[in-house]
Amino acid sequence: MPDPYANIVAVPDDITVRLVQGLELRASDPQQVAMREQYFAWLDLAQDAQVLVAGCGSGAVSRHLA
């Protein structure tokens, strides 16, 4: 099977849905959550900081950071 991420806009909708579901499932894993929390704790961001995240999959990391 070719790499669906190589040309994500050409991937059929059903495959896209399955990819997003997989990314969301992984992002909700307690170990993943703990890892993000530790990483974010190292960031020295102001409370009103603006952050641009591009090409981050389903946006789970961005939502957590927000």
All heavy atoms as TSV, in Angstrom:
chain	resi	resn	atom	element	x	y	z
A	1	MET	N	N	0.846	-1.180	0.000
A	1	MET	CA	C	0.000	0.000	0.000
A	1	MET	C	C	0.889	1.240	0.000
A	1	MET	O	O	1.827	1.350	0.784
A	1	MET	CB	C	-0.901	-0.013	1.234
A	1	MET	CG	C	-1.744	1.229	1.377
A	1	MET	SD	S	-2.790	1.107	2.839
A	1	MET	CE	C	-3.609	2.646	2.705
A	2	PRO	N	N	0.610	2.185	-0.868
A	2	PRO	CA	C	1.404	3.417	-0.891
A	2	PRO	C	C	1.191	4.231	0.386
A	2	PRO	O	O	0.180	4.091	1.075
A	2	PRO	CB	C	0.896	4.171	-2.116
A	2	PRO	CG	C	-0.356	3.500	-2.527
A	2	PRO	CD	C	-0.402	2.151	-1.893
A	3	ASP	N	N	2.132	5.079	0.684
A	3	ASP	CA	C	2.078	5.929	1.873
A	3	ASP	C	C	0.956	6.964	1.715
A	3	ASP	O	O	1.048	7.837	0.866
A	3	ASP	CB	C	3.422	6.624	2.065
A	3	ASP	CG	C	3.469	7.545	3.262
A	3	ASP	OD1	O	2.479	7.604	4.019
A	3	ASP	OD2	O	4.505	8.196	3.454
A	4	PRO	N	N	-0.103	6.893	2.530
A	4	PRO	CA	C	-1.210	7.840	2.373
A	4	PRO	C	C	-0.809	9.270	2.703
A	4	PRO	O	O	-1.424	10.217	2.234
A	4	PRO	CB	C	-2.273	7.325	3.346
A	4	PRO	CG	C	-1.523	6.518	4.338
A	4	PRO	CD	C	-0.346	5.951	3.605
A	5	TYR	N	N	0.230	9.437	3.517
A	5	TYR	CA	C	0.663	10.780	3.889
A	5	TYR	C	C	1.440	11.477	2.771
A	5	TYR	O	O	1.618	12.684	2.802
A	5	TYR	CB	C	1.522	10.737	5.163
A	5	TYR	CG	C	0.763	10.260	6.364
A	5	TYR	CD1	C	0.937	8.970	6.847
A	5	TYR	CD2	C	-0.133	11.092	7.014
A	5	TYR	CE1	C	0.250	8.536	7.965
A	5	TYR	CE2	C	-0.842	10.655	8.128
A	5	TYR	CZ	C	-0.643	9.377	8.592
A	5	TYR	OH	O	-1.336	8.943	9.690
A	6	ALA	N	N	1.877	10.713	1.781
A	6	ALA	CA	C	2.643	11.289	0.677
A	6	ALA	C	C	1.802	12.260	-0.143
A	6	ALA	O	O	2.313	13.236	-0.686
A	6	ALA	CB	C	3.207	10.185	-0.213
A	7	ASN	N	N	0.514	11.990	-0.242
A	7	ASN	CA	C	-0.399	12.868	-0.972
A	7	ASN	C	C	-1.757	12.815	-0.272
A	7	ASN	O	O	-2.727	12.274	-0.800
A	7	ASN	CB	C	-0.510	12.443	-2.440
A	7	ASN	CG	C	-1.259	13.462	-3.274
A	7	ASN	OD1	O	-1.590	14.547	-2.817
A	7	ASN	ND2	N	-1.545	13.098	-4.514
A	8	ILE	N	N	-1.816	13.384	0.921
A	8	ILE	CA	C	-2.972	13.226	1.796
A	8	ILE	C	C	-4.271	13.736	1.169
A	8	ILE	O	O	-5.337	13.206	1.453
A	8	ILE	CB	C	-2.709	13.877	3.174
A	8	ILE	CG1	C	-3.719	13.399	4.221
A	8	ILE	CG2	C	-2.707	15.398	3.068
A	8	ILE	CD1	C	-3.566	11.979	4.624
A	9	VAL	N	N	-4.188	14.724	0.302
A	9	VAL	CA	C	-5.417	15.246	-0.307
A	9	VAL	C	C	-6.036	14.261	-1.293
A	9	VAL	O	O	-7.204	14.402	-1.647
A	9	VAL	CB	C	-5.188	16.617	-0.988
A	9	VAL	CG1	C	-4.792	17.662	0.040
A	9	VAL	CG2	C	-4.168	16.514	-2.089
A	10	ALA	N	N	-5.277	13.273	-1.731
A	10	ALA	CA	C	-5.791	12.289	-2.686
A	10	ALA	C	C	-6.318	11.030	-1.997
A	10	ALA	O	O	-6.829	10.134	-2.655
A	10	ALA	CB	C	-4.694	11.906	-3.675
A	11	VAL	N	N	-6.227	10.973	-0.676
A	11	VAL	CA	C	-6.654	9.783	0.061
A	11	VAL	C	C	-8.188	9.767	0.135
A	11	VAL	O	O	-8.809	10.787	0.436
A	11	VAL	CB	C	-6.042	9.800	1.486
A	11	VAL	CG1	C	-6.571	8.656	2.318
A	11	VAL	CG2	C	-4.523	9.757	1.403
A	12	PRO	N	N	-8.801	8.630	-0.112
A	12	PRO	CA	C	-10.256	8.527	-0.009
A	12	PRO	C	C	-10.742	8.893	1.405
A	12	PRO	O	O	-10.028	8.669	2.390
A	12	PRO	CB	C	-10.552	7.059	-0.316
A	12	PRO	CG	C	-9.354	6.580	-1.073
A	12	PRO	CD	C	-8.193	7.366	-0.557
A	13	ASP	N	N	-11.937	9.431	1.487
A	13	ASP	CA	C	-12.476	9.902	2.765
A	13	ASP	C	C	-12.482	8.822	3.841
A	13	ASP	O	O	-12.195	9.098	5.002
A	13	ASP	CB	C	-13.887	10.453	2.584
A	13	ASP	CG	C	-13.901	11.785	1.849
A	13	ASP	OD1	O	-12.838	12.417	1.720
A	13	ASP	OD2	O	-14.991	12.192	1.400
A	14	ASP	N	N	-12.830	7.585	3.485
A	14	ASP	CA	C	-12.892	6.532	4.496
A	14	ASP	C	C	-11.519	6.252	5.097
A	14	ASP	O	O	-11.395	5.995	6.292
A	14	ASP	CB	C	-13.523	5.256	3.938
A	14	ASP	CG	C	-12.729	4.643	2.798
A	14	ASP	OD1	O	-12.257	5.389	1.917
A	14	ASP	OD2	O	-12.589	3.409	2.784
A	15	ILE	N	N	-10.482	6.353	4.290
A	15	ILE	CA	C	-9.122	6.166	4.790
A	15	ILE	C	C	-8.729	7.351	5.673
A	15	ILE	O	O	-8.121	7.178	6.738
A	15	ILE	CB	C	-8.111	6.001	3.634
A	15	ILE	CG1	C	-8.484	4.804	2.753
A	15	ILE	CG2	C	-6.690	5.899	4.157
A	15	ILE	CD1	C	-8.336	3.464	3.418
A	16	THR	N	N	-9.088	8.551	5.256
A	16	THR	CA	C	-8.791	9.750	6.051
A	16	THR	C	C	-9.434	9.644	7.428
A	16	THR	O	O	-8.799	9.938	8.446
A	16	THR	CB	C	-9.279	11.019	5.335
A	16	THR	OG1	O	-8.651	11.101	4.057
A	16	THR	CG2	C	-8.956	12.263	6.133
A	17	VAL	N	N	-10.676	9.211	7.468
A	17	VAL	CA	C	-11.377	9.055	8.748
A	17	VAL	C	C	-10.642	8.057	9.632
A	17	VAL	O	O	-10.432	8.301	10.829
A	17	VAL	CB	C	-12.848	8.623	8.524
A	17	VAL	CG1	C	-13.501	8.177	9.819
A	17	VAL	CG2	C	-13.634	9.757	7.891
A	18	ARG	N	N	-10.218	6.955	9.075
A	18	ARG	CA	C	-9.498	5.943	9.859
A	18	ARG	C	C	-8.161	6.472	10.353
A	18	ARG	O	O	-7.761	6.197	11.488
A	18	ARG	CB	C	-9.327	4.673	9.038
A	18	ARG	CG	C	-10.663	3.953	8.864
A	18	ARG	CD	C	-10.631	2.765	7.948
A	18	ARG	NE	N	-9.543	1.858	8.221
A	18	ARG	CZ	C	-9.069	1.002	7.318
A	18	ARG	NH1	N	-9.586	0.958	6.103
A	18	ARG	NH2	N	-8.086	0.196	7.621
A	19	LEU	N	N	-7.462	7.250	9.538
A	19	LEU	CA	C	-6.192	7.844	9.964
A	19	LEU	C	C	-6.402	8.807	11.137
A	19	LEU	O	O	-5.671	8.766	12.130
A	19	LEU	CB	C	-5.525	8.578	8.798
A	19	LEU	CG	C	-4.948	7.725	7.686
A	19	LEU	CD1	C	-4.535	8.599	6.501
A	19	LEU	CD2	C	-3.779	6.911	8.182
A	20	VAL	N	N	-7.409	9.654	11.009
A	20	VAL	CA	C	-7.693	10.621	12.083
A	20	VAL	C	C	-8.110	9.888	13.355
A	20	VAL	O	O	-7.671	10.251	14.460
A	20	VAL	CB	C	-8.768	11.631	11.634
A	20	VAL	CG1	C	-9.241	12.476	12.800
A	20	VAL	CG2	C	-8.234	12.504	10.520
A	21	GLN	N	N	-8.925	8.870	13.232
A	21	GLN	CA	C	-9.328	8.106	14.413
A	21	GLN	C	C	-8.113	7.489	15.102
A	21	GLN	O	O	-8.025	7.491	16.337
A	21	GLN	CB	C	-10.333	7.012	14.033
A	21	GLN	CG	C	-11.692	7.547	13.666
A	21	GLN	CD	C	-12.620	6.478	13.100
A	21	GLN	OE1	O	-12.183	5.455	12.575
A	21	GLN	NE2	N	-13.921	6.730	13.185
A	22	GLY	N	N	-7.177	6.992	14.317
A	22	GLY	CA	C	-5.951	6.421	14.882
A	22	GLY	C	C	-5.106	7.470	15.591
A	22	GLY	O	O	-4.585	7.224	16.689
A	23	LEU	N	N	-4.990	8.641	14.976
A	23	LEU	CA	C	-4.224	9.723	15.600
A	23	LEU	C	C	-4.879	10.178	16.903
A	23	LEU	O	O	-4.200	10.434	17.904
A	23	LEU	CB	C	-4.090	10.902	14.633
A	23	LEU	CG	C	-3.206	10.674	13.414
A	23	LEU	CD1	C	-3.363	11.824	12.423
A	23	LEU	CD2	C	-1.747	10.516	13.831
A	24	GLU	N	N	-6.206	10.289	16.900
A	24	GLU	CA	C	-6.930	10.704	18.101
A	24	GLU	C	C	-6.823	9.656	19.209
A	24	GLU	O	O	-6.658	9.996	20.377
A	24	GLU	CB	C	-8.401	10.989	17.773
A	24	GLU	CG	C	-8.614	12.240	16.949
A	24	GLU	CD	C	-8.278	13.515	17.715
A	24	GLU	OE1	O	-8.576	13.612	18.913
A	24	GLU	OE2	O	-7.728	14.432	17.084
A	25	LEU	N	N	-6.893	8.392	18.844
A	25	LEU	CA	C	-6.749	7.319	19.829
A	25	LEU	C	C	-5.363	7.367	20.462
A	25	LEU	O	O	-5.219	7.286	21.684
A	25	LEU	CB	C	-7.006	5.964	19.169
A	25	LEU	CG	C	-6.922	4.743	20.077
A	25	LEU	CD1	C	-7.980	4.822	21.174
A	25	LEU	CD2	C	-7.089	3.474	19.260
A	26	ARG	N	N	-4.353	7.519	19.631
A	26	ARG	CA	C	-2.985	7.603	20.147
A	26	ARG	C	C	-2.824	8.826	21.047
A	26	ARG	O	O	-2.204	8.757	22.107
A	26	ARG	CB	C	-1.987	7.674	18.990
A	26	ARG	CG	C	-0.570	7.758	19.441
A	26	ARG	CD	C	0.382	7.756	18.274
A	26	ARG	NE	N	1.748	7.849	18.763
A	26	ARG	CZ	C	2.756	8.281	18.063
A	26	ARG	NH1	N	2.583	8.633	16.818
A	26	ARG	NH2	N	3.960	8.343	18.580
A	27	ALA	N	N	-3.389	9.954	20.650
A	27	ALA	CA	C	-3.252	11.183	21.427
A	27	ALA	C	C	-3.943	11.082	22.780
A	27	ALA	O	O	-3.548	11.764	23.726
A	27	ALA	CB	C	-3.827	12.365	20.640
A	28	SER	N	N	-4.959	10.235	22.896
A	28	SER	CA	C	-5.681	10.101	24.159
A	28	SER	C	C	-5.034	9.092	25.105
A	28	SER	O	O	-5.442	8.987	26.261
A	28	SER	CB	C	-7.135	9.704	23.894
A	28	SER	OG	O	-7.198	8.391	23.364
A	29	ASP	N	N	-4.031	8.372	24.631
A	29	ASP	CA	C	-3.337	7.406	25.470
A	29	ASP	C	C	-2.713	8.117	26.674
A	29	ASP	O	O	-2.056	9.154	26.504
A	29	ASP	CB	C	-2.249	6.699	24.655
A	29	ASP	CG	C	-1.455	5.737	25.490
A	29	ASP	OD1	O	-1.956	4.631	25.746
A	29	ASP	OD2	O	-0.331	6.097	25.919
A	30	PRO	N	N	-2.908	7.615	27.885
A	30	PRO	CA	C	-2.371	8.286	29.069
A	30	PRO	C	C	-0.864	8.562	29.016
A	30	PRO	O	O	-0.404	9.605	29.496
A	30	PRO	CB	C	-2.718	7.325	30.209
A	30	PRO	CG	C	-3.919	6.585	29.720
A	30	PRO	CD	C	-3.714	6.449	28.234
A	31	GLN	N	N	-0.100	7.667	28.432
A	31	GLN	CA	C	1.345	7.906	28.314
A	31	GLN	C	C	1.631	9.069	27.362
A	31	GLN	O	O	2.532	9.866	27.619
A	31	GLN	CB	C	2.065	6.644	27.833
A	31	GLN	CG	C	2.117	5.564	28.894
A	31	GLN	CD	C	2.822	4.327	28.395
A	31	GLN	OE1	O	2.689	3.924	27.241
A	31	GLN	NE2	N	3.590	3.706	29.278
A	32	GLN	N	N	0.864	9.169	26.294
A	32	GLN	CA	C	1.029	10.284	25.367
A	32	GLN	C	C	0.643	11.599	26.036
A	32	GLN	O	O	1.315	12.610	25.868
A	32	GLN	CB	C	0.184	10.070	24.112
A	32	GLN	CG	C	0.653	8.947	23.217
A	32	GLN	CD	C	1.909	9.324	22.458
A	32	GLN	OE1	O	2.054	10.443	21.987
A	32	GLN	NE2	N	2.818	8.382	22.334
A	33	VAL	N	N	-0.443	11.582	26.790
A	33	VAL	CA	C	-0.885	12.781	27.503
A	33	VAL	C	C	0.189	13.217	28.492
A	33	VAL	O	O	0.552	14.395	28.555
A	33	VAL	CB	C	-2.237	12.539	28.211
A	33	VAL	CG1	C	-2.607	13.723	29.091
A	33	VAL	CG2	C	-3.338	12.263	27.194
A	34	ALA	N	N	0.721	12.289	29.264
A	34	ALA	CA	C	1.756	12.601	30.251
A	34	ALA	C	C	3.009	13.151	29.574
A	34	ALA	O	O	3.630	14.106	30.067
A	34	ALA	CB	C	2.094	11.356	31.071
A	35	MET	N	N	3.381	12.575	28.441
A	35	MET	CA	C	4.557	13.046	27.713
A	35	MET	C	C	4.354	14.481	27.236
A	35	MET	O	O	5.243	15.327	27.387
A	35	MET	CB	C	4.835	12.139	26.512
A	35	MET	CG	C	6.047	12.539	25.704
A	35	MET	SD	S	6.329	11.464	24.288
A	35	MET	CE	C	4.896	11.826	23.289
A	36	ARG	N	N	3.171	14.785	26.701
A	36	ARG	CA	C	2.896	16.155	26.254
A	36	ARG	C	C	2.907	17.126	27.427
A	36	ARG	O	O	3.468	18.220	27.326
A	36	ARG	CB	C	1.548	16.231	25.521
A	36	ARG	CG	C	1.592	15.687	24.124
A	36	ARG	CD	C	0.364	16.084	23.322
A	36	ARG	NE	N	-0.904	15.818	23.963
A	36	ARG	CZ	C	-1.564	14.673	23.878
A	36	ARG	NH1	N	-1.067	13.667	23.177
A	36	ARG	NH2	N	-2.732	14.531	24.481
A	37	GLU	N	N	2.298	16.726	28.538
A	37	GLU	CA	C	2.270	17.606	29.703
A	37	GLU	C	C	3.681	17.922	30.192
A	37	GLU	O	O	3.978	19.061	30.544
A	37	GLU	CB	C	1.421	16.990	30.809
A	37	GLU	CG	C	-0.053	17.036	30.477
A	37	GLU	CD	C	-0.921	16.317	31.491
A	37	GLU	OE1	O	-0.387	15.632	32.392
A	37	GLU	OE2	O	-2.153	16.438	31.371
A	38	GLN	N	N	4.543	16.928	30.195
A	38	GLN	CA	C	5.930	17.162	30.613
A	38	GLN	C	C	6.634	18.086	29.613
A	38	GLN	O	O	7.326	19.028	30.009
A	38	GLN	CB	C	6.693	15.850	30.730
A	38	GLN	CG	C	8.118	16.042	31.208
A	38	GLN	CD	C	8.859	14.720	31.375
A	38	GLN	OE1	O	8.412	13.678	30.923
A	38	GLN	NE2	N	9.997	14.784	32.027
A	39	TYR	N	N	6.440	17.833	28.339
A	39	TYR	CA	C	7.061	18.669	27.311
A	39	TYR	C	C	6.548	20.108	27.413
A	39	TYR	O	O	7.328	21.053	27.388
A	39	TYR	CB	C	6.782	18.092	25.922
A	39	TYR	CG	C	7.312	18.952	24.808
A	39	TYR	CD1	C	8.670	19.024	24.554
A	39	TYR	CD2	C	6.444	19.705	24.026
A	39	TYR	CE1	C	9.160	19.826	23.539
A	39	TYR	CE2	C	6.924	20.509	23.015
A	39	TYR	CZ	C	8.285	20.558	22.772
A	39	TYR	OH	O	8.752	21.364	21.773
A	40	PHE	N	N	5.244	20.275	27.536
A	40	PHE	CA	C	4.678	21.620	27.615
A	40	PHE	C	C	5.151	22.351	28.865
A	40	PHE	O	O	5.284	23.575	28.860
A	40	PHE	CB	C	3.153	21.573	27.584
A	40	PHE	CG	C	2.564	21.102	26.271
A	40	PHE	CD1	C	1.274	20.615	26.227
A	40	PHE	CD2	C	3.290	21.138	25.095
A	40	PHE	CE1	C	0.713	20.180	25.025
A	40	PHE	CE2	C	2.749	20.707	23.894
A	40	PHE	CZ	C	1.459	20.226	23.859
A	41	ALA	N	N	5.400	21.621	29.942
A	41	ALA	CA	C	5.891	22.246	31.176
A	41	ALA	C	C	7.269	22.868	30.971
A	41	ALA	O	O	7.627	23.820	31.665
A	41	ALA	CB	C	5.929	21.221	32.305
A	42	TRP	N	N	8.029	22.343	30.030
A	42	TRP	CA	C	9.366	22.884	29.738
A	42	TRP	C	C	9.294	24.175	28.923
A	42	TRP	O	O	10.247	24.942	28.892
A	42	TRP	CB	C	10.214	21.878	28.977
A	42	TRP	CG	C	10.570	20.643	29.738
A	42	TRP	CD1	C	10.637	20.493	31.093
A	42	TRP	CD2	C	10.909	19.377	29.183
A	42	TRP	NE1	N	10.994	19.213	31.407
A	42	TRP	CE2	C	11.171	18.496	30.254
A	42	TRP	CE3	C	11.012	18.894	27.884
A	42	TRP	CZ2	C	11.533	17.171	30.068
A	42	TRP	CZ3	C	11.380	17.572	27.706
A	42	TRP	CH2	C	11.634	16.730	28.777
A	43	LEU	N	N	8.184	24.389	28.240
A	43	LEU	CA	C	8.037	25.581	27.408
A	43	LEU	C	C	7.828	26.805	28.295
A	43	LEU	O	O	7.088	26.746	29.274
A	43	LEU	CB	C	6.857	25.438	26.448
A	43	LEU	CG	C	6.937	24.296	25.438
A	43	LEU	CD1	C	5.652	24.226	24.620
A	43	LEU	CD2	C	8.144	24.425	24.548
A	44	ASP	N	N	8.458	27.867	27.934
A	44	ASP	CA	C	8.306	29.106	28.699
A	44	ASP	C	C	7.429	30.057	27.894
A	44	ASP	O	O	7.912	31.050	27.353
A	44	ASP	CB	C	9.683	29.715	28.982
A	44	ASP	CG	C	9.623	30.891	29.934
A	44	ASP	OD1	O	8.627	30.999	30.684
A	44	ASP	OD2	O	10.558	31.712	29.913
A	45	LEU	N	N	6.149	29.717	27.810
A	45	LEU	CA	C	5.209	30.521	27.024
A	45	LEU	C	C	4.421	31.449	27.945
A	45	LEU	O	O	3.974	31.031	29.017
A	45	LEU	CB	C	4.230	29.622	26.273
A	45	LEU	CG	C	4.820	28.683	25.218
A	45	LEU	CD1	C	3.732	27.770	24.673
A	45	LEU	CD2	C	5.481	29.467	24.115
A	46	ALA	N	N	4.250	32.669	27.505
A	46	ALA	CA	C	3.407	33.601	28.242
A	46	ALA	C	C	1.964	33.109	28.172
A	46	ALA	O	O	1.569	32.420	27.216
A	46	ALA	CB	C	3.512	34.997	27.633
A	47	GLN	N	N	1.154	33.468	29.162
A	47	GLN	CA	C	-0.244	33.036	29.205
A	47	GLN	C	C	-1.001	33.436	27.941
A	47	GLN	O	O	-1.848	32.713	27.461
A	47	GLN	CB	C	-0.938	33.628	30.437
A	47	GLN	CG	C	-2.348	33.139	30.647
A	47	GLN	CD	C	-2.425	31.649	30.974
A	47	GLN	OE1	O	-1.491	31.079	31.505
A	47	GLN	NE2	N	-3.525	31.028	30.627
A	48	ASP	N	N	-0.654	34.598	27.366
A	48	ASP	CA	C	-1.347	35.070	26.164
A	48	ASP	C	C	-0.532	34.829	24.887
A	48	ASP	O	O	-0.749	35.480	23.875
A	48	ASP	CB	C	-1.699	36.550	26.302
A	48	ASP	CG	C	-0.463	37.422	26.503
A	48	ASP	OD1	O	0.629	36.875	26.755
A	48	ASP	OD2	O	-0.588	38.656	26.408
A	49	ALA	N	N	0.393	33.888	24.939
A	49	ALA	CA	C	1.237	33.584	23.780
A	49	ALA	C	C	0.389	33.079	22.611
A	49	ALA	O	O	-0.654	32.461	22.801
A	49	ALA	CB	C	2.279	32.535	24.140
A	50	GLN	N	N	0.860	33.367	21.421
A	50	GLN	CA	C	0.233	32.840	20.211
A	50	GLN	C	C	1.196	31.832	19.607
A	50	GLN	O	O	2.382	32.103	19.474
A	50	GLN	CB	C	-0.055	33.958	19.224
A	50	GLN	CG	C	-1.073	34.949	19.735
A	50	GLN	CD	C	-1.371	36.030	18.718
A	50	GLN	OE1	O	-0.892	36.022	17.595
A	50	GLN	NE2	N	-2.189	36.986	19.119
A	51	VAL	N	N	0.672	30.679	19.263
A	51	VAL	CA	C	1.491	29.588	18.747
A	51	VAL	C	C	0.888	29.110	17.439
A	51	VAL	O	O	-0.322	28.907	17.353
A	51	VAL	CB	C	1.555	28.415	19.758
A	51	VAL	CG1	C	2.367	27.262	19.208
A	51	VAL	CG2	C	2.119	28.890	21.092
A	52	LEU	N	N	1.721	28.940	16.439
A	52	LEU	CA	C	1.276	28.402	15.158
A	52	LEU	C	C	1.767	26.967	15.042
A	52	LEU	O	O	2.958	26.699	15.188
A	52	LEU	CB	C	1.837	29.227	13.999
A	52	LEU	CG	C	1.597	28.655	12.600
A	52	LEU	CD1	C	0.110	28.650	12.279
A	52	LEU	CD2	C	2.370	29.450	11.563
A	53	VAL	N	N	0.853	26.068	14.815
A	53	VAL	CA	C	1.188	24.662	14.606
A	53	VAL	C	C	0.656	24.290	13.234
A	53	VAL	O	O	-0.532	24.440	12.973
A	53	VAL	CB	C	0.566	23.766	15.697
A	53	VAL	CG1	C	0.937	22.318	15.462
A	53	VAL	CG2	C	1.005	24.219	17.074
A	54	ALA	N	N	1.520	23.823	12.367
A	54	ALA	CA	C	1.106	23.466	11.004
A	54	ALA	C	C	1.472	22.013	10.721
A	54	ALA	O	O	2.532	21.536	11.123
A	54	ALA	CB	C	1.797	24.375	9.993
A	55	GLY	N	N	0.590	21.332	10.035
A	55	GLY	CA	C	0.869	19.954	9.643
A	55	GLY	C	C	0.955	19.019	10.833
A	55	GLY	O	O	1.819	18.161	10.890
A	56	CYS	N	N	0.021	19.181	11.780
A	56	CYS	CA	C	0.116	18.411	13.025
A	56	CYS	C	C	-0.921	17.296	13.106
A	56	CYS	O	O	-1.365	16.943	14.180
A	56	CYS	CB	C	0.015	19.341	14.218
A	56	CYS	SG	S	-1.562	20.188	14.313
A	57	GLY	N	N	-1.324	16.766	11.997
A	57	GLY	CA	C	-2.267	15.650	12.023
A	57	GLY	C	C	-3.676	16.093	12.335
A	57	GLY	O	O	-4.236	16.972	11.688
A	58	SER	N	N	-4.258	15.520	13.372
A	58	SER	CA	C	-5.658	15.796	13.706
A	58	SER	C	C	-5.829	17.026	14.590
A	58	SER	O	O	-6.951	17.433	14.865
A	58	SER	CB	C	-6.256	14.581	14.413
A	58	SER	OG	O	-5.614	14.386	15.657
A	59	GLY	N	N	-4.751	17.589	15.071
A	59	GLY	CA	C	-4.819	18.771	15.926
A	59	GLY	C	C	-4.870	18.461	17.403
A	59	GLY	O	O	-5.039	19.357	18.221
A	60	ALA	N	N	-4.712	17.207	17.775
A	60	ALA	CA	C	-4.784	16.810	19.179
A	60	ALA	C	C	-3.734	17.526	20.026
A	60	ALA	O	O	-4.031	17.979	21.139
A	60	ALA	CB	C	-4.637	15.296	19.320
A	61	VAL	N	N	-2.532	17.638	19.515
A	61	VAL	CA	C	-1.456	18.304	20.265
A	61	VAL	C	C	-1.766	19.792	20.412
A	61	VAL	O	O	-1.608	20.364	21.489
A	61	VAL	CB	C	-0.088	18.073	19.585
A	61	VAL	CG1	C	0.997	18.875	20.273
A	61	VAL	CG2	C	0.257	16.592	19.588
A	62	SER	N	N	-2.255	20.401	19.353
A	62	SER	CA	C	-2.611	21.827	19.406
A	62	SER	C	C	-3.722	22.071	20.408
A	62	SER	O	O	-3.684	23.045	21.170
A	62	SER	CB	C	-3.062	22.318	18.029
A	62	SER	OG	O	-2.037	22.164	17.094
A	63	ARG	N	N	-4.735	21.214	20.416
A	63	ARG	CA	C	-5.835	21.371	21.377
A	63	ARG	C	C	-5.329	21.241	22.796
A	63	ARG	O	O	-5.743	21.983	23.677
A	63	ARG	CB	C	-6.937	20.341	21.097
A	63	ARG	CG	C	-7.718	20.603	19.828
A	63	ARG	CD	C	-8.970	19.747	19.722
A	63	ARG	NE	N	-8.735	18.323	19.895
A	63	ARG	CZ	C	-8.403	17.477	18.910
A	63	ARG	NH1	N	-8.250	17.924	17.685
A	63	ARG	NH2	N	-8.223	16.210	19.155
A	64	HIS	N	N	-4.425	20.308	23.030
A	64	HIS	CA	C	-3.871	20.121	24.371
A	64	HIS	C	C	-3.063	21.360	24.782
A	64	HIS	O	O	-3.175	21.827	25.897
A	64	HIS	CB	C	-2.995	18.879	24.403
A	64	HIS	CG	C	-2.567	18.465	25.770
A	64	HIS	ND1	N	-2.194	17.182	26.058
A	64	HIS	CD2	C	-2.446	19.144	26.942
A	64	HIS	CE1	C	-1.876	17.105	27.336
A	64	HIS	NE2	N	-2.011	18.282	27.895
A	65	LEU	N	N	-2.294	21.889	23.881
A	65	LEU	CA	C	-1.493	23.076	24.171
A	65	LEU	C	C	-2.379	24.283	24.464
A	65	LEU	O	O	-2.105	25.061	25.374
A	65	LEU	CB	C	-0.545	23.399	23.009
A	65	LEU	CG	C	0.396	24.587	23.199
A	65	LEU	CD1	C	1.291	24.386	24.407
A	65	LEU	CD2	C	1.233	24.766	21.938
A	66	ALA	N	N	-3.469	24.397	23.730
A	66	ALA	CA	C	-4.389	25.513	23.933
A	66	ALA	C	C	-5.002	25.440	25.311
A	66	ALA	O	O	-5.273	26.408	25.963
A	66	ALA	CB	C	-5.472	25.528	22.870
